[in-house]
Amino acid sequence: MYMKTRIINSAGVFLLATIMTLAVDAQYNRQGGRGMGPVNDEGRYARLDLTETQKEELSALRTEQYLTMKPLRAKMSEIRAKERTLLAEETVDLKALDKVIDQQTELMNEIRKEQIRHRLAMKEVLTDEQVMQLEQRRRHAGHMSQGRKGRGDRSGSEYGRGFGRGYKGSGRG
């Protein structure tokens, strides 16, 4: 009897773990799987009526951007691993941690500058009308992502102000 229960419990745990893994993997794939190489921006630029020349130039720029950013992202991963290592030690070396944070900040600045250079280079390939359409889409996408904040991570404005649960316990301030 004990053995049957143990086998059933083990099978249930294994099945649950498999389902959770598949769900996470499906979500990751639906989001585009970050860091998987040069991104195919056909969807982003599909409605811009690009010429063949523009498509080739944008493709070359994306490839160049990927090759530029790949080592910077790898270096950021190394720096973050170093930070985690320092924080995991029993006694934290604040000077070493400050140095790592400074390295992160410098690298983040370099990455952001490269992103801006890339965006400006992409704009040079597009017509004024195409740039306007792209910027409108980006603004719309920004508003959409702001609307999702506060649901899962509770980072919205009604949370974290220290006023308790709010009026009649509604969770809103």
PAVOVO-225331 format. One record per residue (C-alpha): residue in three letters; x, y, z. Coordinates in steps of 0.25 Angstrom, whole numbers, padded with zeros to 4 digits, always signed. Each point is the difference from the previous one (the first is absolute). Layout:
BEGIN
ALAXYZ ...
This chain:
BEGIN
MET+0000+0000+0000 TYR+0011+0010+0004 MET+0008-0003-0013 LYS-0013+0002-0009 THR-0002+0014+0007 ARG+0014+0004-0002 ILE+0000-0004-0015 ILE-0013+0008-0002 ASN+0006+0012+0007 SER+0013-0001-0007 ALA-0008-0001-0014 GLY-0008+0012+0004 VAL+0012+0009+0004 PHE+0007-0004-0013 LEU-0013+0003-0008 LEU-0002+0013+0007 ALA+0015+0004-0003 THR-0001-0004-0014 ILE-0013+0009-0002 MET+0007+0012+0007 THR+0012-0002-0009 LEU-0008+0000-0013 ALA-0008+0012+0004 VAL+0012+0008+0003 ASP+0006-0004-0013 ALA-0012+0003-0008 GLN-0001+0014+0007 TYR+0015+0002-0003 ASN-0002-0003-0015 ARG-0012+0008-0001 GLN+0008+0012+0005 GLY+0010-0002-0011 GLY+0011-0007+0008 ARG+0010+0012+0004 GLY+0015-0001-0004 MET-0002-0011-0011 GLY+0007+0008-0011 PRO-0004+0011-0010 VAL-0014+0003+0002 ASN-0009-0001-0013 ASP-0007+0013+0001 GLU-0009-0003-0012 GLY-0012+0002+0009 ARG+0004+0013+0005 TYR+0003+0006-0014 ALA-0010-0008-0008 ARG-0010+0012+0000 LEU+0010+0010-0005 ASP+0001-0004-0014 LEU+0015-0002-0001 THR+0007+0000-0013 GLU+0010-0012-0002 THR+0011+0010+0002 GLN-0005+0004+0013 LYS-0003-0014+0004 GLU+0015-0004-0003 GLU+0006+0012+0007 LEU-0009-0002+0013 SER+0004-0015+0000 ALA+0015+0004-0001 LEU-0002+0010+0011 ARG-0007-0010+0009 THR+0011-0010-0002 GLU+0011+0010+0003 GLN-0008+0004+0013 TYR-0001-0015+0004 LEU+0015-0002-0002 THR+0003+0013+0008 MET-0009-0003+0011 LYS+0003-0015+0002 PRO+0013+0002+0007 LEU-0006+0012+0008 ARG-0011-0009+0005 ALA+0010-0011+0003 LYS+0008+0009+0008 MET-0012+0005+0008 SER-0003-0014+0004 GLU+0014-0002+0005 ILE-0001+0013+0008 ARG-0014-0004+0006 ALA+0006-0014+0004 LYS+0011+0007+0007 GLU-0010+0008+0007 ARG-0008-0012+0004 THR+0013-0007+0005 LEU+0004+0012+0008 LEU-0014+0001+0007 ALA+0000-0014+0003 GLU+0013+0001+0008 GLU-0002-0001+0016 THR+0007+0014+0001 VAL-0003+0009-0012 ASP+0012+0008-0005 LEU-0006+0014-0003 LYS+0011+0005-0007 ALA+0000-0011-0010 LEU-0015+0001-0001 ASP+0001+0015-0003 LYS+0010-0003-0011 VAL-0009-0011-0006 ILE-0012+0010+0000 ASP+0009+0010-0007 GLN+0003-0010-0010 GLN-0015-0003-0002 THR-0003+0015-0002 GLU+0011+0003-0010 LEU-0004-0012-0008 MET-0015+0003+0001 ASN+0004+0014-0005 GLU+0008-0006-0012 ILE-0012-0009-0003 ARG-0010+0011+0000 LYS+0009+0009-0009 GLU+0001-0011-0010 GLN-0015-0002+0000 ILE-0002+0015-0003 ARG+0010-0001-0011 HIS-0007-0012-0006 ARG-0013+0007+0001 LEU+0005+0012-0007 ALA+0007-0008-0011 MET-0014-0007-0003 LYS-0007+0013-0001 GLU+0010+0005-0011 VAL-0005-0012-0008 LEU-0014+0003+0001 THR-0009+0011-0006 ASP-0006+0011+0009 GLU-0013-0006-0001 GLN+0005-0014+0004 VAL+0007+0006+0012 MET-0013+0007+0004 GLN-0007-0014-0001 LEU+0010-0007+0008 GLU+0001+0010+0011 GLN-0015+0000+0001 ARG+0000-0015+0001 ARG+0011+0001+0011 ARG-0008+0010+0008 HIS-0012-0009-0001 ALA+0008-0012+0005 GLY+0006+0008+0011 HIS-0014+0004+0005 MET-0005-0014-0001 SER+0012-0005+0008 GLN-0003+0010+0011 GLY-0014-0004+0001 ARG+0005-0014+0004 LYS+0009+0005+0012 GLY-0005-0002+0014 ARG-0008-0013-0003 GLY+0010-0011+0002 ASP+0012+0007+0007 ARG-0009+0011+0007 SER+0009+0011-0005 GLY-0012+0009-0003 SER-0002+0013+0007 GLU-0010-0005+0010 TYR+0010-0010+0006 GLY+0011+0002+0010 ARG-0004+0014+0006 GLY-0001-0006+0014 PHE-0015+0004+0002 GLY-0004-0014+0003 ARG-0011-0007-0008 GLY-0008+0012-0003 TYR-0015+0003+0001 LYS-0008-0011+0006 GLY+0012-0010-0004 SER-0001+0002-0015 GLY+0015+0000-0002 ARG-0001+0014-0006 GLY+0004+0012+0006 
